[in-house]
Amino acid sequence: MQSTDLGNKESGKIWHRKPSPATRDGIIVNIIHNTSDYHPKVLRFLNVAFDGTGDCLIAGDHQGNIYVFDLYGNRFNLVQRTAQACTALAFNLRRKSEFLVALADYSIKCFDTVTKELVSWMRGHESSVFSISVHASGKYAITTSSDTAQLWDLDTFQRKRKLNIRQSVGIQKVFFLPLSNTILSCFKDNSIFAWECDTLFCKYQLPAPPESSSILYKVFAVTRDGRILAAGGKSNHLHLWCLEARQLFRIIQMPTKVRAIRHLEFLPDSFDAGSNQVLGVLSQDGIMRFINIQTCKLLFEIGSLDQGISSSVISPHGRYIASIMENGSLNIYSVQALTQEINKPPLPLVKVIEDLPKKKLSSSDLKMKVTSGRVQQPAKPRGSKIQTRILKQDLTGDFESKKNELPDGLNKKRLQILLKGYGEYPTKYRMFIWRSLLQLPENHTAFSSLIDKGTHVTFLNLQKKYPIKSRKLLRVLQRTLSALAHWSVIFSDTPYLPLLAFPFVKLFQNNQLICFEVIATLIINWCQHWFEYFPNPPINILSMIENVLAFHDKELLRHFIDHDITSQLYAWPLLETVFSEVLTREEWLKLFDNIFSNHPSFLLMTVVAYNICSRVPLLNCNLKDDFETVEDMQAEVDQQRVEDEAWCQKQELLRKAEETRREMLLQEEEKIIQQRQRLAAVKRELQVKEMHLQDAARRRFLKLQQDQQEMELRRLDDEIGRKVYMRDREIAATARDLEMRQLELESQKRLYEKNLTENQAAVAKEMRADADAYRRKVDLEEHMFHKLIEVGETQSQKTQKWKEAEGKEFCLRSAKKASALSDASRKWFLKQEINAAVEHAENPCHKEEPRFQNEQEDASCLPRTSHLNDSSEMHPSTQISLNRRAVEWDTTEQNLIQKVRNLRQRLTAQARHRCQTPHLLAA
């Protein structure tokens, strides 16, 4: 068994050496998908589906990776990554490269395997989709979930219908019947309904199963011809329904180790015309058992307890089985390898006798009797009695009734009565009646094994000897003859075998198994003694015909003998072509209706009857060549008659075809009208959808505009916020700058205050120094004055000494008082100037108010010493001295005032400079 790991590859080979699956397990290849990441893990396959050809399959894992595996071209390709698990797959659409996948988000998508693009996206389910069924035409699809089933048109990918059910009744499965327009719906209450696809009209409902074997159906399978429905569930019973009769016709009990059935699927066969006989049953133990539903025999099985199967799909042509294992890998099985043992061909009916090396054999020693199922011993000489196995009629009634009973409920006696009354069987039921009369085994496996051996070397150049226009007919004839030659070696050397088989091949070209078995049954029962003189014509059979002709028409036989005409000329050509060259199709079918319904000797009687019916032209022939000329003329006459009948039939067919075509034209016109109506409805729907789309686009555009406006507003808000933030930052920075400036101003204020204090201290010190100097001067002057007075007036004014002393004392007190008043005014003036300077330093930006508009006026408001000199009693010299002191005091006061004014101007200038500096910084 080969194993392939997909890994991270997107394409590659499925197997690297030619697969040789073993008969034991039949596995062609095991496909796994491991990731090569840092933490490697196994990606489990979940679903798999085959395409219509059966040579390609598609598989999806739980991460949404979808691969296409081409088993014919030995290639795989990664066609899609859906990023979510797939719950169902379908690969048999009308467009071969497209496939449907149901995803975990309840949607269905259509992808193209070539372009790897999304074709359509279908929504509408509200739960997981577990089944996708595609119509045989590929035009419609049904998707099924637990609560609903929906019918889709795959041309427009629009939903056509929706199956709504009650919540209490769930859906098990809804699917199309193969090759029909019928939809089968199966519910969890075991009710099964059939619906017409176009009108959704309920055609019928299957009855309830018997209570003795009542099971809840969970899985279903239908044969390719849509006639048999298999249903199973949590039981080992399997129910088979006949959908034509609408009744349960068989209940199959699986082995006791089967407790529940998880999956059912019929195994297709290319030669069974859709009436599949092998059913695959997957049970709870992971083993899929394939049984024959007719014989109820187990044929083979796949899977094991260690390597159980989760689900399986069988290719449409029945060559491959794709199974998803419980470990997540994918196994591809070969059906041919699995059925190799049971498809072994039966032993040949005739064995070739080898020549003895030392003894020469006579003709009697080579005689072999062919019977059904075994090889007879060489025949005895003519003198002895030849024993032959033939069907003998029993005189008892039971055997007669059993002999007349045919399969499928038919009765041979009744068929013979019907044939005698009408001369032929109904065309519609002819093939069915033939199959019952011949009791064909329909052994698909044996025939498949013969076909698998290929074309026999004898018939490789069949078209050169028998040029047939239809290549299909030639291919079917070649395949059938090869199967006969592989079945028995003697048929490879039988020259008339193509002539004998051709009419049956032409009749059954669409069902090769039935064709092979009809020819084989004809040879075994009607031609079993034809090979006793092989390779010569069957002398014994021809002798029987001659004896019967002698009994019924001695004259004609005497005529043949007289002209040396043997039975090999008038009987054997009819037998080896089974009358196909002398009868029309309808006549030939009527003939074999009678041949198959009567004793095998009826064929020999037919040869005699044909000659007797042609006795008139035969008696007119006198030469041997004439008989061959008569045979050719008869063939020409028959050919002309056939052509005439064919022409009449052709005319009739043309007339019918014309009527049919007229009806078809009317129907087509009606269909065109309906299609136009549907197109108009679709157009209206498309217009409505277009309007909805335009409205949606308009709404999206308006929303986009609104979003853009909101974005612009948000941008403006962000810009405003940013500017506000910047402004706040600037304000905060400015505030910090102002705080620093305030601190600087405060420091400058303190500096100015310090400087002012120092200046005030200096001015005060200067004033104190001036005042001290002035006092010392006054004291000196007073001392000098006292000395002068003492010197000048000692003698002259002794009398007025007391009064003058009192006057002096008074003047001194007045002077002291004036000096105190002057000091007080100077202190007041200095205090006012200092306060004004401090206030101006604190509020430098305020406009300067004129405080000293007229210092002279302010100074004039102060008391002056001159006012104290009103005493007329003061001595003139004293008065002069006091006046001089007053002038000096005024001068000193004016100097102090000028110094204070200069200091004030200097402080004002500095304050103005400080006021201008912040404005310059702000600008």
Phi, psi and omega in degrees: 000127177272148179232136181235128177255119181291324180057224178261011181283143177265346177201163179161190179271146178283316176226153185254354171220156185302124183290141176227082184295139180281152179294332184296312182242338176071016184278124175280310182204149174248123185250125177236162181225098178251137176274149180253038178281187179297322174247091183295145179212165182263127174268119187276133172285140182247322184218153180212148180207143177268157173273185184292331180281335181086358180260352178234144175222158181235140184220144180230143180257183188282353174259005176089009175281127183242123182246148171249127180248116177264101183288334179282319181267357179057052179220150170231150181218139172277115186256344182197148170236107183267350177066013174206156187294143176265139182255344178198153180224151173213132187231015184245051179276173180297315174276113194297335183272359183258153177214157179253142178222130174264133187249171185290343178270019176073010180260162176238130180238148177246125180239161175252128183285340181274305180277344181060030181251159177283125180269315180203162181226116185247130179234158178156340179275149178247007175212174187294134178274123183247359182209137174231121179243129183251137178296155182301329178282347183077010184270329184239159176215146176243125175251135187236132170236182185290339185246347182200162173229138186231137180260126184243144171268115185280356173279319180254351183056037176251148179282128180266314183219159177222128180268111178259139181228167175289151184295332182284340182249110180271168180261133174269311181194143174228126185206162176278142169284140182298142174055035179209174180254027186252139176252131179251125179244128182240128185248169184287347176268017178072009176277136182232123182239148175245132185235148172282132187294318185285314185260348185056035175275135181287115182279317180193170174229133179286143179290166179289144179292161180296149182293334181293334179227046182277124178227156176274113182292136176231332181231150185218155175207147182230142175293163184294333177274359175071024183260330185240132176247125175256135182224143179210173182196217183276069181192165175265010175268143180235124182260134176245122182251138171267112185285338177286314178276346179058047180211157177280119185249349180202142174238120182255129177260120179283169178302159186295335179286352174270115180254337180208148181251123184260335183203145177228141175198133178281145178269113182291157177220136183290347187240015181253006178055031176089351179272074187297139182249343183253129182239131176268129183238114177264121184256182186291342181275005178081011179252132178256116183256134180253122185236155173269120186287347178271313181267348181057037178254143176280120184269307178199173180212155178232156183086167179208176179293328179281323180240078183283158180258135178269316177203159182218151175224137181252138181294153183300327179270359174078022180266329185234153171233123177254121184236132172268120184277164181292341177273003176094355179275174182236124178253135174250120182255150173261117180293325179298319179291323180291329183258016184295322182288317184279348181261015178297133182292152178292164179296146181296148179286333183231132175250142180279131179276125180282149178290139175278142187289333188246348186241135177273126185272143175268171182294328180289332179288338182269359182286129178235139177259122181267124176229168184289119170096344181206165181265131180274161177284161178302145185289151179278167180300165185301329183292331181274167183275129179268121179268130183229140176274113178231163178279117179259139180279129177271138182282349181283151184288325182297315181294323179297317180293321178293324180293323182280342179284129181245164177297162177064026173079015179267161180229128186295320180299316180294324178293321178294322176296318178296320180292321179292327181283320185252347179081349179198166176271156177300138182301323184294326185250009186298312182296323178294320180291319179300317180297324179287319180295318181278349180051057182292137182284336183053054181274091184294318186295317180294318179294321179298321179295325177290320180293324182294343178286350176085189182284132179289146184299333181292330187250023178293323181252040182297327185291338178288322181275327180233081180290115180244134184294317183283117179292327178295315180295320178296319181294319179293319178298316179297319181292319181292316179296322178295320178297320178295320180292322176290330180290318179215130186296331185296334182286344176287342180248014180268110187290331184269003182300318177299322179295322181288323186274338189302313181298325178288323177297318179294327181282322185247035185292341179267357177219088188290330179296312180297320179300311180299314184290327176296314180295316179297318178295321177298317181293319183292319188263325184254341183237024188290337181258011182283346188253012182288335178245023183298136011270010177281164176299157182287095183299323182296317180293316180295327177294321176299316180298318180295321178294319179294321179294321177296326180288323186263333182209083181295325182298315181294322179292320178298322179296320177295318182292320181297326183257019176057043177256114182265172179293340177293345180259320184259352182238316187295321177301327178290323182288314185291340175256003182043045174066012184287340182264356181240355181236153173283173182299314182293319179294320181295320179294320177296320180299313183283344167299320181281323180297314182288341182265356183235183180295150180304336179290349180299329179295320179291323178295329180294321178298316179296316181298321180297318179293318179296320179294336180255023186293328183297306177293332179290321179291337179279353180267129182250344180245158179295324179295330180295322179297320177289323173296324178295320179297318179292319179296318178300320178296320179294318178299314179298321179295318178296317178298320177296318180295319178298313179297322178296321179296315178299316178297322180296318177298317178296319178295322178296318178297313178297322179296322178297315178297318179299318180291325174299315177297320179296322178297317177298316178297319179295320176298318178297318178297321179296319178298313178298320180295320177297319177298316178296320178295321177296318178296317178296321178297317177298316178299319178294322177296317177298316178297321178297318177298317178298319180294319177297317178298317178296321178295319178298316178297319177297321179294316177298318178296322178297317177298315179299318178297320178296317177298317177298320177297319178297317178297317177298322177297317178296317177301317178297320179295316178297314178301318179297317179294319177299319179296317178296319179298315179299320178296318179295317179298316179298319178295318178297318179299318178296321177296317179296320177299317177297320179296321178297318177297319177298317180297318179298318178296320176295320179300314179297323178295315178297317178301319178297315179297318180297317178299318179296318179297316178299318179298318179295317179297315180298319179297317179297317180295320178295322177295317178297317181296321179295318179296319180295318180295318179298321178297315180295318179297319179295317180296316179297321178297318177294320181297317179296322179293319178297317180296317181296321181285314187282331188243012181297318184271322187277337186237041178291329183288327182261020186294319181295314180296317180294324177296320177295319179297318179299317179299320180295316181297321179295318178297320179297319180296316178299321179294317179297321178296321178295318178298319179296319177297320179296319180293322179295318178297318178297315180297318178295321178296319179295318180295319179295317178299316180297319179295319178295316179297319179294326177291324178287323180239081185286337185276345180291147181291136183290126178267134181290113181268323183244077178292323180212091181299334180294323179292318178296318180294330180289339179286341181283151178288134181252155181290336180295333180288338179277351183267033180279353183288121180281354182275351183290142179295142182305316180295324176296321180295320180294318179295319179295319180296320180295319178297321180297319179296318179297318177299319179297319179296315178299319179295319179295324178295316177298316180299319180296320178296317179297322180294319178297316177300319180295318179297319179297317178295322180295317179299317177296321179295319177298319178298319176295324179292324182286332184296314177299324179295321177294321178294317180295320179295000000 
